[in-house]
Amino acid sequence: MSSDLAQKMREIREAETSGRAEFAQLIGFNKKTVESIEQAGRAPKGEMLEAICKQWPKYTLWLMTGQTNEACGQISPNIERARSALKKTGTDTD
């Protein structure tokens, strides 16, 4: 499970920021801490999970359970990337 949370954290970072420094700044943690979690595949502590969920509430359900509920606004980074790609091509459904 720990590597699963680390991987999910990385996916959110890659979808929402330009890199670890920006991600760390937005959630109020040190870049080295983020780097260490991602590279070691260890679970982020509760305080970090809370900060990520506060910064990007749309990923809370997915981050904690692996599930999504688009009707409730709970998505995954993959869904966000797909939406962004569709907007760039002008084929989005919004």
C-alpha positions in Angstrom: 0.0 0.0 0.0 2.8 2.4 0.8 4.2 2.3 -2.7 0.7 2.8 -4.0 0.2 6.1 -2.2 3.7 7.2 -3.2 2.8 6.5 -6.9 -0.5 8.2 -6.6 1.2 11.3 -5.1 3.6 11.3 -8.0 0.7 11.0 -10.5 -1.0 14.0 -8.9 2.3 16.0 -9.0 2.9 15.2 -12.7 -0.7 16.1 -13.6 -0.9 19.4 -11.6 2.6 20.9 -11.4 5.8 21.5 -13.3 7.9 19.4 -10.8 8.7 18.5 -7.3 9.7 22.0 -6.2 6.4 23.5 -7.2 4.4 20.6 -5.8 6.3 20.8 -2.5 5.7 24.5 -2.2 2.0 24.2 -2.9 1.5 21.6 -0.2 3.9 23.2 2.3 6.6 20.6 2.4 10.3 20.4 1.6 11.2 19.2 -1.9 13.6 16.7 -0.5 10.7 15.1 1.5 8.6 14.7 -1.6 11.6 13.3 -3.5 12.4 10.9 -0.7 8.8 9.6 -0.6 8.6 9.1 -4.3 12.0 7.5 -4.7 11.7 5.1 -1.7 8.1 4.3 -2.5 7.1 4.9 1.1 3.7 6.1 2.3 3.3 9.9 2.8 2.3 10.7 6.4 -1.2 11.9 7.2 -0.2 15.6 7.3 1.1 15.4 3.7 -2.0 13.4 2.5 -4.2 16.1 4.1 -2.3 18.9 2.4 -2.5 17.2 -1.0 -6.3 16.7 -0.5 -6.7 20.3 0.5 -4.8 21.6 -2.5 -6.5 19.2 -5.0 -9.8 18.1 -3.5 -10.9 16.5 -6.8 -8.4 13.7 -6.2 -9.3 12.9 -2.6 -11.4 9.8 -3.2 -9.0 8.4 -5.8 -5.9 9.1 -3.6 -7.4 7.3 -0.6 -9.4 4.5 -2.3 -8.4 4.2 -5.9 -12.0 5.0 -6.9 -13.5 7.9 -8.8 -17.0 9.4 -9.0 -17.1 12.0 -11.8 -20.7 12.9 -10.9 -19.4 14.2 -7.6 -16.3 15.8 -9.0 -14.0 13.1 -7.7 -11.5 12.2 -10.5 -8.1 10.7 -11.1 -5.1 12.4 -12.7 -5.7 10.2 -15.8 -9.2 11.7 -16.2 -7.8 15.2 -15.7 -5.1 14.6 -18.4 -7.8 13.3 -20.8 -10.0 16.3 -20.1 -7.0 18.7 -20.8 -6.2 16.9 -24.0 -9.7 17.2 -25.2 -9.8 20.9 -24.4 -6.6 21.4 -26.4 -8.2 19.8 -29.5 -11.5 21.6 -29.1 -13.4 18.3 -28.7 -14.2 18.6 -25.0 -17.8 18.0 -24.0 -18.2 20.9 -21.5 
